[in-house]
Amino acid sequence: MTGDLDDLARWQQTLAAEHATIWGLGLVGAALPAALPAEAALDAHRRRRTRCADEVVRLGGDPVASAPAYDVTAPPNAPAARRLAAELEDACSVTYAALAGADERSARLQGAQWLRESAVATWAWSGTVPELPGISERTQQ
């Protein structure tokens, strides 16, 4: 993610991340003894995917399609599934942070809200509070 992205590109990248996350959460749900947390996460990411696609169309773009499959290994057990869910949230948080840097106020607010929600979800899956995207890179400079 760079500051050179226009709002359409930010929404497209977030949409692509949502597609991948939804696919990965299907694997998470299949590996958990109780799939309810994965189903709730799926619902949230499906709503985000719909919002992203709507924004891409509003901005005059064609929504990026989901890939037929993603290079994600099916988790063999519940702990691995929870790790995968946290990794998926982390990947989305990068695009949410980029969206929070958009030109349009509504996109910035949406990105910030999703970034906050993603941090809470990462904590719920992993028990660890994630760093905001880009923070470790800046502290190393």
N, C-alpha and C positions, 0 to 999 in steps of 0.2 A: 504494500500500500504506500502510495506516495501522495504528496500534496498536489501533484499534477493532475489528479483525476477530476473529471467533471462529475456533476451529480448523476448523470445517466450511468456512467461507468461505475460509480460507487454502488448504485442500486443493483446493477448487473452483477457485480462481484458478490454482493450480499446475497442475491438470489442464487448464484452458483453455490455459495457456501451452504445455503439452506437446503438445496437439492441434495448435496453430499451428506449433510447432517441427518436429513430425514431417512436417507438410505441406510446410513450407519446405525441410526437408532432402531431400525428394524432388527438388526443383528443384536443390539443390546437387549431388546425386549425378549428375543428368543432365548437368550442365555440367562435371564433372571428368573428365579423361582416365582416371583410375583411381578408381572409385567406392568403393573399400574404406574410406577414412576416413569417408565419408558413411554407409556401411552400418553401420559400428561405432557411429557417433553415433546413427543411427536405432535400433539395438538398445538402446542405453542409454536413449534417451528413450521407447521403447516400454515398457521395464520400469518406468520412472518413471510413465508414464501408467497402467499397470496398478496400481501401488501406490497412486497417487492415487485412482483409481476405487474400489479396495477400501476405502480409508480413508473416502471420502465415504459409501459404503454402511454401513460400520461405525458411522459417526456419525449415521446415520439420514437421509441425504440421497440425492437422485437425482443421479448424476454428470452434470455438464454435458456436452452433446453437442458433438462437433466441428462446426465450421461447414462448409457445403458447399464453400467456397473461402475463401481469404484474399487480402488486397490486398498481394501480394508479386510483384514483377517477376522473371521468370525471369532469372537471371544469364546474360549473353552469353558469358562466358569463365571460365576457372578462377580468375583473381584475384578477379573479382566474386563467384564462388561461395564462395570462402573468406571474403570480407568478409561475405556474407550469413550464412554459418554462424556467424561470430563475433557478428554482430548478434542472431541467434536465441538463442545462448547467453547474451548479455547480457540479453535480455528474460526468459529463464527465471531468471536469477540474481536478478532483482528479486523474483520470487515465492518463490524458495528462501530469500532473506533474510527475507521475511515469515513463511515457514513456520518458520524458526529462532526466531521470536518467539512461537511457539504456547504454549499452556498445558501441553499434554502433553509430557512429557520425550522420548518416542520421536519425536514430530513435530519437536521442536527439534533432536534429533540428526540426523534424516534431512535436515532443511533445511540444517543446517551441512555435512553430508557432500556433499550435492548442490551446495551453493554452492562448496565447494572443488573438486569435480570439474568444475564449469562453468567456474571460473576457469582450470583447467588446459586444458580444451578450447578456451576462447577464446584462450589463449596459443598452443595448437597450430595453430589456424586462422589467427590474425592475426600471431603473433610479438610481441604486446604483452600485458603483464600487466595485466588489467583492475582498475579500482578496485572496491572493494566497493560495492554499491548504497547510495546515501545519503551516501557519504563526501563527495563534492564539495559537496553541499547543506549539510552541516554545517560544512565549512571556510569556506564563504562567509558564514556568519552571524556 
